[in-house]
Amino acid sequence: MMTKDELPECPVATVVELIGNKWKLLIIRNLLANTSRFNELLKGIPGISQKVLTDNLRSLEANGLVDRTVYPEVPPRVEYSLTDIGQSLNPLFESIASWGDLYKSFIAEKEQ
């Protein structure tokens, strides 16, 4: 997890630093819907590789946005969920989705 001194001064830059790539955004989008296992996330995010998913999950976990729970079973079951601070991103994602719909309508009107 980054320290206060390592975070950018600008709050927008802080958000970009923490979740500013397409894979992290899509991982969070899926985890906002429900707790998921690794393969569920892999199938739910077309185009992402195992390595990229692993790296991004580790980064989100290190920054306190994602919890990784390992169940003592054979074979071990691992589930990923958002922490409370990760869940607090929900209004932001609702706004992004709303804007995405608005932009799609804008483009559709331009094409007519």
KOLMIRO-276050 format. One line per 4 residues: for each residue x, z, y of N, C-alpha, C, O. Coordinates in steps of 0.001 Angstrom, whole numbers. Each point is the difference from the previous one (the first is absolute). Example, Ala and Ser with C-alpha at 12.3 -4.5 7.8 and 13.67 -1.06 7.14 Angstrom:
13190 7800 -5690 -890 0 1190 900 0 1200 1036 665 -19  -1386 -1385 1069 820 60 1190 -770 730 1090 509 169 1108;
//
This chain:
847 0 -1172 -847 0 1172 893 0 1236 1024 682 53  -1437 -1459 929 780 -64 1231 -177 1293 795 -1031 668 -81  2046 -346 832 -93 1161 878 -605 -434 1324 -105 -1192 292  -292 2175 502 -579 -281 1314 950 -836 848 -437 -897 720;
1723 1181 -800 989 -731 795 208 -1431 -481 432 -851 777  -728 573 -2037 168 -1351 -543 -1183 -912 300 125 -1223 -65  -1268 1811 391 -1186 -801 283 122 -664 1364 578 579 919  -1111 -1781 -779 11 -656 1311 -798 822 1013 -912 742 -366;
1265 -883 1630 -712 718 1049 -1423 -516 158 -926 778 231  756 -2072 -352 -1303 -636 165 -862 239 -1243 453 -264 -1114  -1695 763 1281 -853 248 -1165 -347 -1270 -775 -140 48 -1222  0 -1173 1906 -288 -1256 -697 1204 -391 -864 -163 -449 -1134;
1359 621 1673 1207 -294 -775 111 925 -1211 513 -406 -1043  -985 1633 1173 -1 937 -1125 -892 -522 -1120 395 14 -1166  -1599 -478 1513 -918 -545 -1004 625 -1220 -664 -58 -142 -1221  653 -735 2017 639 -1201 -552 1135 390 -932 172 -611 -1054;
591 1602 1421 1103 481 -842 -514 503 -1354 625 -245 -1032  -1751 939 1037 -517 620 -1217 -798 -956 -889 124 49 -1223  -938 -914 1822 -893 -845 -809 31 -1457 430 -934 -745 -294  1986 324 983 9 -1298 652 410 -1194 -833 540 -959 550;
-768 972 -1834 186 -1256 -743 -1275 -275 -791 -790 907 -259  604 -2152 -114 -1277 -375 -620 -248 732 -1305 -1148 298 -330  2197 -4 -414 -197 660 -1291 -477 1427 182 -909 442 -702  1508 286 1636 -431 1382 228 -1442 42 482 -771 870 -407;
408 -1803 1267 -1383 -60 480 -965 -220 -1159 -1044 648 -74  1389 -1556 -824 -883 -286 -1132 -31 1136 -1017 -1040 266 -603  2162 398 411 35 1174 -886 -917 1083 552 -812 569 -731  944 -288 2011 -830 1033 620 -1471 -395 -59 -858 830 -296;
567 -2106 580 -1385 -483 -93 -586 315 -1378 -1120 502 -102  1879 -800 -955 -492 251 -1361 -131 1492 -290 -950 426 -656  1899 366 1142 -55 1438 -265 -1075 698 836 -460 1079 -373  56 -1674 1491 -1128 549 749 -1280 -118 -820 -896 835 117;
813 -1868 -943 -1185 -210 -836 -37 992 -1158 -1053 555 -314  2209 -332 -324 41 950 -1123 1431 240 -467 905 -791 266  -733 1899 -966 1262 322 -661 252 -1083 -1051 -924 -433 -688  2185 0 570 296 -1111 -911 1274 254 -783 895 725 435;
-846 -1336 -1588 1227 -38 -784 819 -1202 453 -506 -891 680  1769 880 -1064 924 -1051 443 -536 -1389 -324 -38 -867 873  -377 647 -2123 -459 -1335 -398 -1291 -405 706 -229 -1188 228  -610 2149 117 -1207 -306 770 381 -511 1391 -588 -956 504;
1576 1607 104 473 -462 1309 631 -1380 -120 -229 -872 839  1016 682 -1875 676 -1284 -212 -1024 -1133 -139 174 -1070 584  -1227 1303 -1349 -1044 -1018 -186 -850 -176 1253 -512 -1091 252  358 2146 529 -856 -35 1181 645 -568 1240 -657 -170 1027;
1955 -128 -1116 725 -551 1153 694 -1284 -452 1161 29 -408  -1870 -1148 482 578 -1273 -454 1297 -331 729 100 133 1220  886 -568 -1996 1271 -442 577 1075 1062 88 1161 -322 253  -1517 1583 -456 1015 1053 83 721 111 -1341 -619 -106 -1059;
1924 319 1116 781 173 -1230 78 1488 -336 -273 856 842  651 -565 -2091 156 1397 -419 1030 716 865 -211 1142 408  1320 -1812 -131 1065 623 786 -467 317 1415 249 1089 515  -926 -2045 106 -474 203 1372 -1050 1108 33 8 829 909;
-907 -805 -1885 -998 1065 -68 681 1353 -180 -342 963 687  1286 -888 -1590 731 1252 -222 708 460 1265 -112 1164 386  838 -2067 264 744 358 1219 -939 488 1103 292 984 679  -1415 -1673 -504 -928 388 1059 -723 1299 -323 -226 813 897;
-141 -598 -2151 -599 1278 -382 976 1146 230 -391 1059 490  1645 -1259 -837 1017 1046 226 151 312 1482 108 1164 386  -101 -2201 441 113 191 1442 -1212 744 552 153 930 792  -1352 -1330 -1203 -1215 678 458 -28 1451 -465 -453 885 726;
941 -648 -1945 71 1372 -518 1027 817 785 -263 1147 361  1423 -1730 -99 1053 696 740 -452 365 1411 437 1009 553  -1311 -1827 26 -482 259 1355 -1269 842 27 -586 207 1063  158 280 -2227 -1106 938 -52 -1384 -618 39 -983 708 219;
883 -2031 -428 -1295 -665 55 -650 -141 -1373 -1223 -96 -101  2032 84 -952 -499 -205 -1358 479 1138 -897 1142 452 85  -2059 -2 -953 336 975 -1043 137 -729 -1321 -781 -902 -302  1767 1290 -481 204 -539 -1346 -205 1155 -960 725 994 48;
-1712 -1125 -919 -313 1062 -964 316 -497 -1401 -525 -1024 -438  1394 1762 -269 362 -330 -1373 -700 997 -914 162 1212 142  -941 -1738 -1079 -712 840 -949 816 122 -1278 509 -1000 -506  -379 2225 -28 819 223 -1199 -721 -475 -1267 -494 804 -790;
449 -2093 621 -625 -612 -1167 1009 -935 -645 1049 -300 569  -1387 -148 -1756 837 -991 -671 -853 -1233 -233 -978 80 -743  1300 -1205 1338 1027 -195 1025 -427 629 1323 -1190 219 231  2164 73 642 -331 645 1274 -929 -886 839 152 -1220 50;
-1102 1864 596 -911 -700 905 390 380 1415 160 1179 314  -5 -2194 546 380 223 1392 -1093 -586 882 -417 -1142 -188  -42 1934 1151 -1012 -465 947 500 173 1426 728 940 318  -1135 -1865 522 361 22 1409 -1255 211 825 -1045 -594 -267;
1162 1449 1274 -1113 250 912 584 248 1388 1196 242 159  -2064 -307 826 443 279 1358 -30 1501 256 -883 704 -490  1835 -230 1248 -1 1389 446 -1051 127 1109 -631 -987 378  452 2181 128 -943 181 1106 405 -828 1213 -851 -609 649;
2137 583 -341 448 -791 1157 -152 -1491 -300 -271 -783 911  440 382 -2159 -239 -1391 -384 -1477 -355 117 -343 -1090 460  -534 2002 -875 -1449 -215 122 -431 -133 1457 -989 -666 307  1741 1308 589 -360 -56 1422 182 -1403 582 -406 -251 1135;
1009 -662 -1893 137 -1396 431 -1297 -789 -162 -88 -1135 467  -921 1714 -1119 -1244 -715 -275 -632 -635 1245 -358 -1177 -55  202 1898 1176 -594 -639 1181 814 -1198 503 -565 -985 476  1878 1076 -585 854 -1118 402 -272 -1219 -876 -100 -1119 503;
-20 1332 -1798 -255 -1114 -922 -1403 -570 185 -205 -1203 -157  -762 2060 489 -1340 -503 299 39 -890 1244 -663 -1036 50  1443 1446 949 143 -813 1218 706 -1315 -295 -394 -1042 522  1419 1077 -1340 720 -1227 -366 -942 -953 -738 -9 -1199 278;
-778 1722 -1212 -942 -837 -748 -1043 -608 935 -337 -1177 -121  -166 1973 1043 -992 -486 956 588 -1114 869 -645 -1024 230  1857 1231 243 649 -1024 812 263 -1261 -827 -145 -1113 506  528 1280 -1771 218 -1148 -885 -1269 -826 -147 56 -1230 20;
-1205 1895 -168 -1275 -719 -71 -292 -722 1308 -448 -1147 -8  701 1811 1129 -208 -615 1312 855 -1256 147 -484 -1027 476  1739 1102 -878 901 -1139 121 -439 -1148 -914 67 -1166 391  -510 1490 -1589 -492 -1043 -912 -1199 -723 612 -112 -1220 -120;
-782 1958 771 -1146 -615 676 460 -884 1156 -533 -1090 208  1515 1560 531 573 -763 1109 547 -1336 -496 -261 -1040 604  1007 1062 -1685 575 -1216 -565 -1091 -927 -525 64 -1214 190  -1061 1789 -849 -1103 -808 -529 -731 -732 1133 -385 -1160 -151;
200 1841 1276 -655 -637 1151 861 -1122 565 -526 -1040 397  1820 1231 -355 926 -1016 532 7 -1244 -872 213 -1106 496  -443 1278 -1788 53 -1128 -943 -1292 -797 -9 -48 -1072 -604  -985 1553 1244 -1274 -731 -7 -40 -1075 1067 -1001 -705 127;
//
